[in-house]
Amino acid sequence: MIYQIFVDRFAKSDQNVPVKPWDSPVEGAINEFYGGNIKGIISKADYISSLGADAIYLTPIFASQTYHRYDILDYFKIDPIVGNDEDFDEMIKIFHLKKIKVFLDGVFNHVSVNSEMTEKLGTKNRWRNFDLVELDLDRKDVMNFVISVVEYWMRRGIDGFRIDCANDVGMKHLDRIMDTIHHFNGEMIGEVMTYAKDWLYHMDGVMNYFFRKSTLSLLRGELSVGDYANFINWMMEEYPYDKLLKSWTILSSHDTPRLSYVLGDERRVRLGIAIQYAFPGIPMVYYGEEVEMNGGPDPFNRAPMKWDQKSERIDFYRQMENVRKKFDALSKGKTKIWKSGSALTILRYGSWEDFVIFTGNISNSANVSNIMIPYSYAFDGLELIDALNPDRKAKISSGSVVVEFEPFDFAFFVPQDNVPSYTFFKHR
C-alpha cells in the first residue's frame, strides 16, 4: 500500500515558525500554513507502518511560497517550514529500516512565477492560467537541469518519484527522466488524470484515475455494473499488464474530494475500498481516509489530519492489507472481471489453487446471486471461505457459486482443499 502524505497537513513536531492552529478550519488561502513537517512524519512512522504501508508518497517538500508547494522556488532546498537536510536524511533512514519506500513529488513541468528559474528556464506559458511558469523542456539545458534534480534526490536515498502533470512533461522527456531514475534502481509513477494507455509505455505506472472515476461512478449509481465491467476490461486489455500491476490504484488524493464526501454511505465506501484491494495495482490511501475524514473539493480535502478521531475504518484498512499480503494472487495474479446480475466479480489467479474470488453486491437490496466462475481450477464441490469472515462459506457447483448478499455486501472467497483423504489439486 502507498500512503499519501500532504506534508503541510499531516503532522508537525518541534515546529518553530508561526502557523495556524492545527484544529482551526481550512479557509483556502495559498499561504495558509499549518506547519506539517518532516519531524512530524518521522514521529508517525510507527503508525504508518501499522497500516501496512509499503511506501509513502510526499507532496512537494521544496522551497516555495504556498502551503501546497507546487510552485517551486528552489529544487535543491527543502522548505524551512518542512525541515532541513538532517531531518530528511533521518526520515529516509527510519522508513527504510521499516522496509517502507519513500517517493517524492517530481514537479518538473512548472515553477513559481517568482522563481529565478522563470527567466533562465521558463516559457511564456502559464500552467492553466495559474501563477506557474511552464519550463521549456524542449531546451537541452533545461532538461539537463531537470535530470540534475532527479539525480540529486535519488542519491539522497529516495526510492522514486511521482511525476506531477506527467502528460504536460511529454513522452520523450518522461523517457529520459525514467531512465535516470532506473539508473538508481528507482521507480517512476505518473499523474495522468485520464485513460492512460499510451502514457504507460513511458513510465513504470500511473496513478489510476480512470479506475477511480469508474469505480466511484459505479458506487454512486451513475454507471451500471455491466458498463463498469466493459470499461474496466477494455482498460485491462489495452494497458500493459505489468505496468498496471505497478500503478497506484486510487480512490482519492489531494486533488479530489474525500471518499466520505463522494459516497456518504460507509457501506459504499468499504465496498469501494474492497474493489480497490481486489483490483490489479498497488492501493494508494490518502492520509485521513482511514479515520473517515470528510472534505469536498480543494482546499477542503486538505484539512489537517485528525489524530484524535476514532474510526472503525482504520481496522478495515488493516484487514484489507493483511488479506492482500496473505494471498499473492491479489498483488501478482492475472485478472478477470464480469457481471452477474447486480454482482461484480473480480477473479485474481496465479497457479491453479492460488486464486481469490472477490464478489460484491452493487445494490441497495439484499439478493441471491448465482455467479459463474470461468476458471479451470474452480472444481465442483470445492469449498470456499471468505478471507474477511471465516464463518461465511460457499461451495462451487459445476463452475458456479451461489452467494447471499446484503446491500453493498462483498466477500473475498479463497479455496479450502479440506476433504479428508482427498485433494482437489492433483496433476495437471
N, C-alpha and C positions, 0 to 999 in steps of 0.2 A: 504494500500500500504506500502511496505517495501522500504525505501530509503537507498541504499548502499553508504556508505562514505569511500573512500580510504583516510585514515587520513592525510597522508603527502601531499595530492594534493587537498584537498577540500577547506580549508580556514584557514588563520592564523590571530592571533590578539595578540598584545603585545609580539611578538616573540623576544627573546633577545639572540639568538645564530646565528652565521653566516650561512646563507643558500643561495641557488641560487635565483636570481631574479624571481618573480612569472611568468613573461611573457617570460622568456627565454625558448627555445625549449628543449624538453626531448632528452637526449643523451643515456641513458640506464645504466649508472654506478650504481652499487649497493649502493654506498654512495652518490647518487645524491639527497640530501635533499632540499626540497622546504619549509619546515617548517610548514606545516599544523599542527594545534594543537587543543586541547580541547577548549581553549578560542575562537578559530576561529569557531568551531562547535556551541558553545553557541551563538556567535554573529549572526549566521544564523538560529537560532531556529524559528523565526517568518516566515522566508522564507520557511523552511521545512514544517512547519505547514500549510502554504498557499497552498502547493501542495496537501494537503490532506493526508499526511503520517500518518500511524498508528504506525509505528515503524521505528527506524534507526538501521542499522547494520554497525558496525565499523570494519574495518580491524584491525589487531593486534595493541595494544597500549603499549605493554610491552617492557621492555628494550631489545635492540638488536643493531646490528651493521649496518643494512641496512635500506633503506627507506621503504621497504615493511614490515619489522618486522616479517616475518615468520620464522626467525632464532632467536628464543628467547634465551636470556641470563638469565632472571630472571622473573618468572611468577608473582611475588608479587610486582614488581616495575614498575611503569609507566615510560616509556622512558622520560628523562628530556626534550627532544625536544617537546614531546607531551604535557607535563604538569606535574602536581603533584596531590596528593590526594585531596587537596582542590578544584582544578579545576574539578576533576572527580565528587566529591560529588555535586558541583554546577550544573554540566551538568545533572546528574540524577534528581535533584530537578526540574530544569527548564523544562525538557522534560516531566517529569511525570505530572507537573502542566498543560501541554498542552495535556495530555492524549496520549502521544507518548511513546511507549515502547523503551527500549534500549537493543540491543543484542550485545554481544562481540564475537570475533572470538576465538574459542577454538582450539588452535593448540596443540594437545596432542599426535601426532604421532612422531614428531621430534623436535629437538632443534639445536641451533648453535653448530658447531664443536668446537667452542671456549668456550662454556659454561662449568661451573663447574659441571653441571648435566651430562655431557658426560661420565665421569669416574664412577660416582655414579649410574646413572640410565640408561645409554645407552647400545646399542648393537654394534656390529662391522659393522652393515649395514649402508649404506649411502642412503638417500632417493633419488631415481632416479639419483644417481651418483652426487648429489649436495653436498655442504659442510654442510649437515644437517644429524645429527646422529639420527637414529630412537631409540625411547625409548623402553626399554624392558618391554612392558606392561604385559607380562605373569608373571612377578615377582610381588608378593603380595605387596612388599614395594613400588614399582614404581606406581602401580595402587592406593595405598593409598595416595601417593603424589599427583597424578592427582586429586583424589577426594578432597583432601585438597584445591587445587587450585580452583576447581569448587565451593566448599562451601564458600571460602573466598570472591569471587566476587559476588556470589548470595547474601551473607549477606551484601555486599556493595550496594545492591539495583538494580542490573540489572534484566532484565526480562527473560533472557535465553542466550543460546549460539548457534552459528552456528559452527558446528564441521568441521574443516578443514580435508580433506582427510579421511572422515569417513570410507571408505572401508579399509583403512590401519589400522585404530584403531581396527577393528574387532567387531563382533556382541556381544559377551559376555561382552566385555568392554564397548560398547555403552549402553548395558542394564544397567550396573551399573551407568554410568555417567547420563543416563536419569533418573534413579530412584532418584539420588541425586538432580538433577535439579527439578524434580517433588515435592520433599520434600519441596522446597521453592516456589511451585506453578508456576514454570517457564516452558519454552518450549525449546525443542532441535530440531534444524533443521540441517540436514547433507548434506555435499557436497559429492554427488555421481555422477560423470560425466558419467553416463551410464544409461541403463534401470535399475530402482532401486527397482523393486517389492520386492525382498527378504529382502532388507535393511529397507524397510518401517516398518517392524514389530519391529524394534529396535530403532526407532526414531519417533518423532511426525510428521515429514515431511522431505522432501528433497528440495534442490534447483533443480528444474525440468529441468535438462539439456537435457533430452530426448525430452521434449516439445520444447525447444529452437532449437535443431538441426532439428527436423522435420518441425517446422514452418518456419524457415529461408530457408530450402531446398525447401519447397513449394513455398515460395515467390520468390525464385531465379529461379524457373522453373526446379529444379532438381528432384522434386517429384510431381507426378500427384495428383490432388485433391482426386481421388479415393484411391490411395495408402496412402495418408496422413490420410484420414478418417479411413482406415483399421488399420493403425499402432496406431493411437490415440485411437480408440475404443478398440483395443487389450490392450493398456495400462490401459484404464479406467476399463476394465473388471478384470484385474489382480491386480491393485493397490487397497489396502484397501481405500474405497472412503472417509472415514473420515480423513485418512492421506493425501489423495490427496487435500482435501479442505484446509488443513493446510500447504501444501507445498508452496514454493515460486516459482511462475511462472515467469521465467526469459527469457529475450531476449539477455541480455548482462551482463557482470560482469568484474571484474578486470582481469580475466583470458581469456577473449575473445575480439575479435575486436568489435568496436562500431557499432551500427546499421547503421549509415550513410555510414560507410566503407563497410559493408557487402551488404547492399541493394541499396545504392546510391539514387535511386528514392524516393522522400519524400512520394509519394502516397503509395508505397510498405511499407515504414516504418510505416505510420499511419495505414495501414491495419494490419500490424503485431501487433502493439500496441492494436488495436481493438480486434484482436483474443486473445491476452494476457488477456485483461479485460473481455472477454466473457467466457474464459476457467475456469474450476474449479481450485481453488487455490488462493493464495494471490499474486497479481502482485508485482514484485520487480523491482525497477527502479535504475539503476546505475547512480551515480551523473554525471551530464553533458549531459545525453541523452535528458533532457528536453529543452536544449538550442542548440541542434544539434551539439554537439562536435563530431569531427571525430577522428579516430585513428585506426591504424591497430593492429596487434598482439603486445603483451607485448614487450617493455615498452610503445609503442606509444598510447595505450589505457588508459594510466595512467597520462596524462598531467594535469597540474593544472587547476582547474575549471575556466572557462572563465566567470567571473562575469559580464563583460560588453557586452557580446554577446547577441544580441537580436534575438528572435526566436518566431514564432507563435506556435511552437510545445508545448511550456510550457502551453499555454492556452488549447491546445488539451488534454494534460495530465490532466489538472484540470477538463475539461469537462468529461473525461472518469471516473475520480474519483467521480465526482458528480453523474453520472449515476449509477455507481457501488453501491454507498451508498444509492441511492434512491430506487433501486429495489433489495430487499433481495434475490431474486432468483439468482442473479449474484454472491453472496457470499456464499449462503447456499443451493441452489437448486440442484436437480438432473440434469443430462446432457444426451442429445442425440446429436450425430454428424453424418451428412451424406452429400453426394454429389448430386447435381442436375446440370448436365452439368458442366459448369465452376464455379458454385457457391458452396461455402462451407457454410453449415448452422449448427449453434450450438443452440440447444434449451435448455434453463435453466428454470426449473419449480419447484414450490413448491406446494401450494394448488391451486385449479383449476384455478382461474383467475390470480394467481401470476406466470406469465411466461414472458420470454423475448425471442424473436426470433432474434438472430444475423445471418445475412447473408451477405456474401461478394463475390465479383466477382474476382476470381483468374485468371485474364486475362487482357491483354493489349488492349482488344477490348470491345467496348460497345455491350451490348446484352440484351435480354429479357429472364428471366428465370421463368419457372413455377415450383414452389417449393412445393412439398408435405410436409405436416406437420403432423407427426404421434403423435398427442396429442388429447386426448378425449375432451378437452375443447376449442379447436380452432373451434368454432361454425361457421356454414355457415352464411355469412352476417356480421360477427363481423369485425368492422373496426380496423385497426392497424395504429399506428402513430410512426414515428421514434423519439426515445428519444433524438437524437442529432439534428434533423432537423424537427420541428413540421409541416412544410409545406409538408413534404413527407408522404404520406398515402398509404395504401393498404387495400384491403378487402378480407377476407377469402371466398373461394368458394369451398364447398364440400371437406374441408380438404386440400386446397392448396391455394397458393397466387402467383400472378404474380408480378414480380419486374423488373423494368427497371434499368439497371446498366450502369454506365460509367466505364471506365477502372479502376480497383482496387478500385471500389466503395464498400460501405458497409452501413448497417443500423442496428440499434437496435430497432426492432419493439416491441411495447407493446400494449396490448388490450385497446380499448376505448369503454366502455359499455355505449354508449351515445344516444341510440334510445329513443325518448320521450315516456314516459309512458310504458316502457318495459325494462326488464333486461335479458341479456343472461344467467346470472349466478343465477339460481334459486335453485331448490332442486336437491340433488344427490341421 
